[in-house]
């Protein structure tokens, strides 16, 4: 079942909003064996929508559309589909009852514009909206488009996601004749070209129906191993064989083969070992602490974070000696070690991470350029586990993220060795 996704909205084309809906839909459809062949963004103009939907329906068995179903004047998706399919609108009693119920709970009267939210294309299979007002639709498009399917959903992510999970996925799962398995391989501390050279022979011998994609990001590269077939056992076997081969070859750089973050992996390791962590940050401004505490249940292992941005704060809060800063500079491994040690003593944690660096765009020098970061990790029982100086390239925001990623990477490697 060839599928395309069409996202409606001028805000997507102007760069005012990231198209997270398409990513969710593609991932959800893959779970029922429906691959996506193309993703298109389209303006709110009716003529543009008709043109784009015509092209997609001529190519694809299933076209999933989000956006343009609201009550305002720029919501023109239903009108475009009416023009495309030469069909009228009809009131969905089910959608109208849902609408009345939701508005009654809010104490809102049903206006004509709200009532229009229950109007659907003639012949539609209605998708109930459990999170909002506009009804969704599953439409068989007739002989004009070889009876291909058109799915219309609102652009509000929470509404779309509920519609996908409760109605769209069950509807099309029974029509899918294929199985898809995607397995992410998460790496740290290795570049794309180095990783590619390391696994080149594995990539050359991929089983039929299996592909390997490189997914570079701000702090490294991940892999996605995808396998498509008709039998679940065969797909699982082929996919696992490739993942296992990559782990065997590059295992020291791999922190996960599932859809988890580095901070989630570290949190699990800390919990399993019964250890606690604290952080002392300068150049990262609390980003390391923020990422660690983004994980649900992090209160079990995260004790405290110190943001000591100035030299005075490093001295007063963490006990870093003034003479140390004057001798080596605030951005130095010596100061990073003192910060980690002070953090450990002040917090009582089992392990402490410290960062100090220059994120830019100013503040650098030939000896210590913008993008330099000094990291240190100290342990309650082992003292200073490591200190390291690294160099990054990027703007301020990118450098700060890469600094935090480097700090978490070193923490992960220390946890692997404890």
N, C-alpha and C positions, 0 to 999 in steps of 0.2 A: 504494500500500500504506500505509494509515493505521496509524500505530504509536504506542503509548504505552509509557512506562517506569514501572515500579513498583519503588521502592526500599524494602526491608523493614528495619526496625530502630528500636527505641525511641530509640536514641542520636541519630538524625536528627531526631526530633520534639522532643527535649529540648534541641536545640542543642549537643549534645556533639561532633558531628562534621559537617563540611561534606560535602554530597552531591556529591563529585567524580566518582563513578561515572556518574551520569546525564549529566553534561557530556561525559564521554568517549564514552559510548554514542551520544548524539545526534550528536556530531561524526563518529563512525565510520560510523554509518548514513547520514548525509548523503553521505558519500563514495561510496556505492553507489546513491544515488538514492532512499533511503527516508526520507521526512520524518517527524519526530516531532511529533504533535499535542498531547500532554499528558504531563507528568511528575508522578507522585504519590508521596508518601512515606506509608508505612503502618506501624503498630505491629506488634509481634511476636505479638499476639493472633490466634489462629487464626480466630475469627469475623470480625475486622476484615479479615484477608487474604482470606477467602472473599468478603466483600462487595465489597472493592475490585477483586479480580480478576474477579468476575462483571461488574461495571460496565465494566471496561476491555475484556474480551473481547467484550462485546456491542457496543461501539463500534468497536474496532480490529481490523484484520486480523492484526496482530502485537503481542503484549505481551511486553516484555522485563523480566524480574524479576531483581533482585540481592539477595542476603542471605538468611539463614535456612536455609542448607544445611549448617551445621557440625555437630559432634558433641555440642553442649551442649543443655541443656533448653530454652533460649530459641530454638533453631533449629527452627522449626515449619513452614517453607514447604512441604516435601514432604507433610506431613500435611494441610495446608490444601488443596493441589492434589488429593490423594486424595479428600478430602471433596467438593471442587468437581466433579471429573470422574467420581466413583464408580469409581475404578480402584485396583488394588492395587500392590504393589511387587514388583520382580523384581531378582535379582542380575545386574549387568552384568559378565560375565567379563572384558571388556576393562578396565573400570575397576578391577576387583579385582586383575588382574595388575599394573596400574600402581601400585596401592596397595601391594601386596606388595613390588614392586621398590623403591619409594621408602622404605618402612619398613626394608627390609633394609639399604639404604645407611646409614640412621641407627642401625642396630642396635636397632630397636624391634620388639617382638612385636605381631602383629595382634590387637587386642582386639575385643570385640563392637561397641563404639561406633565403632571405626575401620572394621570390616567394613561397618557400616551406611552408611558414606560411599560404598560402591559399589552401594548399592541405588537403583534408579531407578523412576520411574513406568512402569507397563506400557505398552508400545508406544512408548517414547521413542526418539528418535535421540540416542545418548549423545555428549556433548561431553567429550572427554578433558581432564583437568586436569593440565597439565604443570608447574604451579607449586605444587600443593597436593594435598589428599586428596579433597575432595568432587567427585563427578562432576556435570557440567552436563547439561541435557536440552533437546532441542527436541521439542515435543509438538504433534501435530495434535489439536485438541480435539473433533472429531466434530460431528455434526449439532446438538448442543445449542448450540454457538457457531458455527455455519456453517463448521465446519472451520478456524476461525482458529488461528493459531500462538501457542504459549506457549513462551517460552525462559526456563529457570531457570539462574542462575549464582550462584556464591558472591559474597559482598560484599567479600572481600579484593581490593583493586584490582589487584594483580599477577596474581592468578588469573583475574579477570574479563577483564582486557585481553588475556591470552594466549588465552583461549577465544574472545573476539570476533575476534581477528586470524586465528587458525588455523582456526576452524570456523564461527562464526556468520556472519561477513561473506561468506565464499565460498558458504555455503549459500543465503543470501538474495539475493546479487547476481544470480543467474540468474533469480530470481523478480521482480525489480524492472523496471518498464517505464518508469521516469522517470530523468532526469539532474538532479542538483542541483550548483550551484556557489556556494560562499560565498567572497567576497573581502573581507577586512578592509581598512579604510582607517584608518591610525593617525595621529592628529593630536596636536600639542602647541601650547600658547600661544594657544588659542582656546576660548571657551566654547560650550556647546551651542546657546544661542539665537542667538549671532552666526553660528555655522556654519550653522544652519538657515536663517537669512535669506539667507546667501550662496549657498545652493544650492537655494532654494525652487523655482525654475523647473525645475531638473533633476528634483527630486522629483515635481513635478507631471506630468512627461512620462515616467515610468518605462515601459519596455516591458512588455507583458503577461507575467505570470509572474515579474516582478522586484519585490522589496521592498527597502526601505532602513530599517535599524534604527539608532537612536542608542544607544550604549553608554557612558554616563557612568561615570567611575571617579574615584578619589581625586584625581587630578591633571589631569583634563581629560575628553575625550570621544573615543571611536572610533566608526567607522561599520562596519556590516556590510551588504554588498550581496549579496543572495541571489537566484538565478534558478533556476527549475525548469521543465523542459520534457521533450520526448521525444527530441530530437535534440541530440547533443553540440555540433555546430558552431553551431546556433542559440543554444543556451544560452551558450556561450562568447562569441559575438558580442554578444549583448544585455548580458551581464554586463560585458564589457570596455568597451562603449560608455558605460555609466554611470560606471564607475570612471575612465575617461579624462576624462570631462567634469568630474567632481569634482576630479581632480588639476589640470586646466587652470584651474579656478576658484579653488581653495584650496590650490594646490601649496606655497606658502611655509609652510603650517602642517602639511604632511604629511611624515612621515619614513619611512613604509613602506606598501606595499599588499600585504603578506604577513604571515604569522603570526610576526613577529619582534618583539623588545622594543627599546626605545630604546637600552639598553646594548649589545645585539647590533649595532644599526645603527652606533653610535659605534665599536665595536670594529672593524667592517669598514672604516669610513672611516679609522681610524688605521692599520690594517694596509696598506690600499691606498696611503696617503700615506707609509708608512714612518716614522710618528711615534710617540713615546712620551708617556705621560701620568703625572702624579702628583697626589695630592690632599692638601689640608690641611683638616681638618675640626674644627669645634668643636661647633655645635649638632646636627649630623647624626651625631656619634658613630661615624664609620666606615661609615655606611650607603652613602655614595657609592662608597667603595672596595669594599665588599661587593658592590654591584650590578655594578660594572665587572668584578670578578673572578668573578662568577657565570657569565660567558661562557667556554666552553671555548676554550682557546688564548689567553687574555688575558695570559699571561706574555710573549707576543711584544711587547706594547705597554704593559702596566701595570708601572711601575717600583716605586712606593713610595707608602705612605699614612701620613700623620701625623694622629693624633687629639690635638689640643692643646686640651683642654677648659678648663683654667685659664689665667689671665693669665700665671702663671709659666711654664707650658709653652709658650705662644706666644712668650714672650721667649727662654727657654732653647733651645728646639728650632728655632724658625723665625727667630729674630733680630728679632722685632717689638720696637720701642723702647718702653720703659716710658712715656716722655713722650707717645707717640702714643696709647696706651691711656688715659692720664690725661686727655688733652685731648679726645679724641673718644669714648671709651668702647670696650669690647671689641666691642660690636655696632655697627659702623660700616663704611662703605665704605673709609675710610682704613686701618683694621686689616685688613679683608679683602684689600685690595691688598697690604699688607705681608706677610700670610700667604702669598698666592699667589707673591709674589716670593721669599720665603724658601724656600718649597717647591720652587720652580724651581731655586734655587741649590743646595739640599741634595741634591736628587734627581738633577739632571742631565737631567731630562726635557725634551722639546720644548715641552710645554704643561702648565700647572698650574692646578688648580681649588681655590678656597678658599670655605669657608662659615662664617659666624658669625651667630648669631641667638638668639631666645628661643622655645623650643618650648612652654613653659608646664608646668603651669598657673599657676605663680607666676613672679616675676622681672620682670614687665613694669612699664611706667610710662606716663604719658600721652604722653610724647615717643617712647618705644620700647615699644609694647604687645606683649603675647604674640602670637606669629605673625609677628613681623618677622624677616626674614633678609637679610643682606648677602652678596652673592656677588662674587667676583672671579676673573678668568682672566688668566693671564700667559703670554706666549710667549717662547721663547728668543731668537728673532730680532726680535720686534716689541714686546717689553716688555709692559706691561699692555694687554690687548686690551679689557677692559671691567670695570666695577664697577657694581653695581646693587642697589637696595634694593626688596624686595618684601614684601607683607603677605598672610598666610594666615589662614584661620579654621578651627579644629578643635581636637581634643584633642591631647595631646602626641604620641601615636603617629602620628596623621594629619598633624600639622604636620611631624614629622621626615620622613615619606615625601614630603610635598609639597616640603619644602626640597630633598631629594635629587633629586626630579624636576626642580625648577627649575634646579639646578646642572647636571644632565645636559642639559637643554634648552639652556642657554646654551652648553655645550660643543659640542653638536650644531650650533648656529647658527654658532659660531666655526669649526668644521670645514668647514661649508658655504662659508665665505668664504675659506678658505685654499687 
